[in-house]
Amino acid sequence: MKRHGLASLAVVAACLLATRVDAQQLGISHTSGGIGSATGGCASGGCDVGPSLSGGCASGGCDTGYSGCDSCGGSLCSCDQSSLYFQYENTFFRYHRADGMRVGANEPGEQVESDFEYAPRITLGYVGPSGLGLRVRYWEYDHDNPAFNNSPPGQYLDVNTYNFDTEIFEEIAVNGCTSLELSAGIRYNDFDETLVDSGVVNMNTTFAGWGGMLGLQVNRNVCRGALFARGRFAILMDDAQVIDDDNGVVNLLDSTQGMSEIALGYRITTCVGRATLTSSIAGEWQNWYNYSSNFSSGVIDTNAAGRGDVGFGGIVLSTTVQF
């Protein structure tokens, strides 16, 4: 066990040393900095985009080790971190329901199955001279989920939803290898779920409303890139509506909904001229509270107490350009 432990430490040390040598010799920084965080693009001598591997606490009081910022005299705000960035995320998510993927009571022939479906997510952001940033984000998922196991035709579950976010954010360097990104803003969500059984709409649930959102992301340099963990949480409030083939239209006034998102991934950032290019891969899971209606003993329960959760889960591949 001791030999294995020493070997593991040697591998990690060699990896970190190789990264530092590459960054110094090639003028390329692989950073843990958050996308669109307190950065200034690429300096002529290399990247100045986050805690450098040789950074830590500079003698002038800068707690980040940004190249070109070592003489900021203890005030990071005196270093111009202005930048623009564009992020395109390819999300491949499966849709889930707390009450199961089905279009009616849990009987043979009424189950449907979700596939990993493509849904783009686009972010535009700007970071000011002091490192405080503003960004907008749009994500849309619009897919049908077909019948399961060759069930009769005319059975499917359709989901059409989108989020539009506006956030302020800032990244805080913990040390030369770790940083935290804090964010807060508002989210608008539009949700429409339709359950079709034998060609007939069995249930339709809709919601559209605004709410507050908080986010936290932790970045940690590892070898030639960075591991990251992210969480976003939102509470939205407005009217919801459920339509079913038995009870007709049921309006749920002043409904409250909740959203939670977590992601775990790995990214690599390099310089391309005076711009930075970041590529990442992550697993992401989302749970949306109180968004659908359950079936109770084969009957749709449309009252507030019977409402159920929905969710998404899958893989995210993203590319970001920052300049």
C-alpha positions in Angstrom: 0.0 0.0 0.0 2.8 2.4 0.9 4.6 1.7 -2.4 1.4 2.3 -4.4 0.8 5.5 -2.5 4.3 6.8 -3.2 3.9 5.9 -6.8 0.6 7.8 -7.1 2.2 10.9 -5.5 5.1 10.7 -7.9 2.7 10.5 -10.9 0.7 13.6 -9.7 3.9 15.5 -9.0 5.3 14.7 -12.4 2.0 15.7 -14.0 1.9 19.1 -12.3 5.6 19.7 -13.1 5.0 18.9 -16.7 2.1 21.4 -16.8 4.2 24.1 -15.3 7.1 23.5 -17.7 4.8 23.5 -20.7 3.1 26.7 -19.5 6.4 28.5 -19.0 8.2 27.3 -22.1 5.2 27.4 -24.6 3.4 30.4 -23.2 0.2 28.3 -22.7 -1.6 28.3 -19.4 -4.0 25.4 -18.5 -6.1 27.0 -15.8 -8.8 26.3 -13.3 -10.4 29.7 -14.0 -14.1 29.7 -14.6 -15.4 30.5 -18.1 -15.8 34.3 -18.5 -14.3 34.8 -15.0 -12.0 37.5 -13.8 -9.8 37.3 -16.9 -8.1 39.6 -19.3 -7.7 37.3 -22.3 -4.1 36.4 -23.3 -1.1 38.5 -22.5 1.7 38.6 -25.0 3.8 36.4 -22.9 1.1 33.8 -22.3 -2.3 33.4 -20.8 -3.4 35.6 -18.0 -6.7 33.8 -17.6 -6.8 32.6 -14.0 -4.6 31.2 -11.3 -1.3 30.2 -13.0 0.4 27.0 -11.9 3.4 29.1 -10.8 1.1 31.7 -9.2 -0.1 31.6 -5.7 0.3 34.8 -3.7 2.4 37.4 -5.5 4.7 39.7 -3.4 2.5 42.6 -4.4 -0.5 41.1 -2.7 -2.3 39.7 -5.7 -3.8 36.4 -4.6 -4.2 34.9 -8.0 -0.8 35.0 -9.9 -2.3 36.5 -13.1 0.5 37.2 -15.5 0.8 40.9 -15.9 -1.0 41.5 -12.6 1.8 40.8 -10.1 2.4 44.5 -9.4 -1.2 45.3 -8.7 -0.3 46.4 -5.2 -2.8 44.2 -3.3 -5.8 45.3 -5.4 -7.0 42.9 -8.1 -9.3 45.7 -9.3 -6.3 47.6 -10.5 -5.7 44.9 -13.1 -7.9 45.2 -16.2 -9.7 41.9 -16.6 -12.1 43.0 -19.3 -13.2 40.2 -21.7 -16.0 39.0 -23.9 -16.9 35.3 -24.3 -19.1 33.0 -26.2 -20.0 29.5 -25.1 -21.8 26.8 -27.0 -22.8 23.6 -25.1 -24.0 20.4 -26.8 -26.3 18.8 -24.2 -27.4 15.2 -24.7 -30.1 14.6 -22.1 -32.7 11.9 -21.3 -36.0 13.1 -19.9 -37.3 11.5 -16.7 -40.5 11.7 -14.6 -40.9 10.9 -10.9 -44.1 9.1 -11.8 -42.4 7.1 -14.6 -42.2 7.5 -18.3 -45.8 6.7 -19.3 -48.8 8.3 -21.0 -51.5 6.8 -18.8 -52.0 4.5 -15.8 -49.1 2.1 -15.4 -50.6 -0.6 -17.6 -49.1 -2.6 -20.5 -48.7 -0.5 -23.7 -48.7 2.8 -21.9 -45.0 3.1 -21.1 -42.7 5.3 -23.2 -39.0 5.6 -23.3 -36.6 8.6 -23.4 -33.5 8.7 -25.6 -30.4 10.9 -25.2 -31.6 13.9 -27.2 -29.6 16.9 -28.4 -30.5 20.3 -27.0 -28.2 23.3 -27.5 -27.3 25.8 -24.7 -25.7 29.1 -25.6 -24.1 31.7 -23.3 -22.9 35.2 -24.0 -20.9 37.1 -21.3 -18.8 40.1 -20.5 -16.4 40.6 -17.7 -15.7 44.1 -16.5 -12.3 45.6 -15.5 -12.8 44.6 -11.9 -13.7 41.0 -12.6 -17.5 41.3 -12.1 -19.3 39.8 -15.0 -22.7 39.7 -16.7 -24.0 36.9 -18.9 -27.1 35.6 -20.5 -27.9 31.9 -21.2 -30.5 30.1 -23.4 -31.3 26.4 -23.4 -34.2 24.7 -25.2 -35.3 21.0 -25.2 -38.1 20.0 -27.7 -38.4 16.3 -28.3 -41.0 13.5 -28.5 -40.4 10.3 -26.4 -41.8 7.3 -28.4 -43.6 4.2 -27.3 -41.6 1.6 -25.3 -41.0 -1.9 -26.5 -43.0 -1.7 -29.7 -46.2 -0.6 -28.0 -49.1 0.4 -30.3 -48.6 3.5 -32.4 -50.0 6.8 -31.2 -48.3 6.6 -27.8 -45.8 9.3 -27.0 -44.7 11.9 -24.5 -43.8 15.3 -25.9 -41.7 17.8 -23.9 -41.1 21.4 -25.1 -39.3 23.6 -22.6 -36.7 26.4 -22.5 -34.8 28.5 -19.9 -33.6 32.0 -20.3 -31.1 33.2 -17.6 -29.5 36.5 -16.8 -26.7 36.4 -14.2 -24.0 38.4 -12.6 -21.0 36.5 -11.5 -17.4 36.8 -10.2 -14.6 34.3 -9.6 -12.6 34.3 -6.4 -9.2 32.7 -6.3 -8.7 30.5 -3.3 -5.1 29.8 -4.1 -2.9 29.3 -7.2 -4.7 26.0 -8.1 -8.3 26.5 -6.8 -11.0 29.1 -7.6 -14.7 29.6 -6.8 -17.2 31.2 -9.1 -20.3 32.8 -7.4 -23.3 33.8 -9.5 -26.8 35.1 -8.9 -29.6 36.1 -11.3 -33.1 35.5 -12.6 -34.5 32.7 -14.8 -37.5 32.5 -17.0 -38.8 29.1 -17.8 -41.5 27.9 -20.2 -42.6 24.3 -19.8 -45.1 22.2 -21.8 -45.5 18.4 -21.4 -48.1 16.4 -23.4 -49.0 12.8 -22.8 -50.6 11.2 -25.9 -52.4 7.8 -25.4 -53.6 6.1 -28.6 -53.6 9.4 -30.5 -55.6 11.2 -27.8 -54.1 13.8 -25.4 -54.4 12.2 -22.0 -52.7 15.0 -20.1 -51.1 18.4 -20.9 -49.2 20.3 -18.2 -47.9 23.8 -18.7 -46.1 26.4 -16.7 -44.4 29.8 -17.5 -42.8 32.0 -14.9 -39.9 33.9 -13.5 -37.7 33.3 -10.4 -34.4 33.8 -8.6 -31.3 31.7 -9.2 -28.0 31.1 -7.3 -25.0 29.3 -8.6 -21.6 28.0 -7.3 -18.8 26.4 -9.2 -15.5 25.0 -7.9 -12.5 24.7 -10.2 -9.3 22.8 -9.3 -6.2 22.5 -11.5 -5.4 18.8 -12.2 -2.5 17.9 -14.5 -3.0 19.7 -17.9 -6.6 20.9 -17.2 -9.0 21.4 -14.4 -11.8 19.5 -12.7 -14.9 21.4 -11.9 -18.1 20.9 -10.0 -21.1 23.2 -10.5 -24.5 23.7 -8.8 -27.4 26.0 -9.9 -30.6 26.4 -7.9 -33.8 28.3 -8.8 -37.2 29.0 -7.4 -39.9 30.1 -9.9 -43.5 31.2 -9.2 -46.5 31.8 -11.5 -49.7 30.0 -12.7 -49.7 26.5 -14.0 -52.3 24.6 -15.9 -53.2 20.9 -16.2 -55.6 19.6 -18.9 -56.7 16.0 -18.9 -59.4 13.9 -20.7 -61.4 13.4 -17.5 -61.4 16.6 -15.5 -60.9 19.2 -18.3 -58.9 22.3 -17.5 -57.5 22.7 -14.0 -55.8 26.0 -13.3 -53.2 26.0 -10.5 -52.9 29.7 -9.5 -49.7 31.1 -8.0 -47.9 27.8 -8.3 -44.4 27.4 -7.1 -41.7 25.4 -8.9 -38.1 24.5 -8.1 -35.0 23.6 -10.1 -31.7 22.1 -9.1 -28.8 21.3 -11.4 -25.4 19.7 -10.7 -22.6 19.0 -13.0 -19.2 17.4 -12.7 -16.6 17.7 -15.5 -13.1 18.4 -16.8 -11.8 21.2 -19.0 -8.7 22.3 -20.8 -8.0 26.0 -21.6 -5.3 27.1 -24.1 -4.3 30.4 -25.8 -5.0 31.0 -29.4 -3.3 34.3 -30.2 -4.8 36.8 -27.8 -7.9 34.7 -27.3 -8.5 31.6 -25.1 -10.2 28.4 -26.2 -11.7 26.1 -23.6 -13.1 22.6 -24.3 -14.9 20.6 -21.6 -16.8 17.4 -21.0 -19.2 17.0 -18.1 -22.0 14.9 -16.7 -25.1 16.9 -15.7 -28.3 16.1 -13.8 -31.3 18.3 -13.3 -34.4 17.9 -11.1 -37.4 20.1 -11.6 -39.8 20.1 -8.7 -43.6 20.2 -9.0 -43.6 20.3 -12.8 -45.9 17.5 -13.7 -49.0 15.6 -12.5 -49.1 12.1 -11.2 -51.4 9.2 -11.8 -53.2 7.8 -8.7 -54.8 4.4 -9.0 -55.1 4.9 -12.8 -56.6 8.4 -12.5 -54.7 11.6 -13.1 -54.3 13.6 -9.9 -54.3 17.2 -11.0 -54.4 18.9 -7.6 -51.3 20.5 -6.2 -50.7 17.7 -3.7 -50.5 15.2 -6.4 -47.9 17.0 -8.6 -44.7 15.3 -9.4 -41.1 16.1 -10.5 -39.4 15.8 -13.8 -35.7 15.8 -14.7 -32.9 15.6 -17.3 -29.6 13.8 -17.2 -26.8 13.2 -19.6 -23.5 14.5 -21.1 -22.5 18.0 -22.0 -19.7 18.9 -24.5 -18.8 22.5 -24.7 -16.6 25.0 -26.5 -15.8 28.5 -25.3 -14.0 31.3 -27.0 -12.9 34.3 -24.8 -11.2 37.4 -26.0 
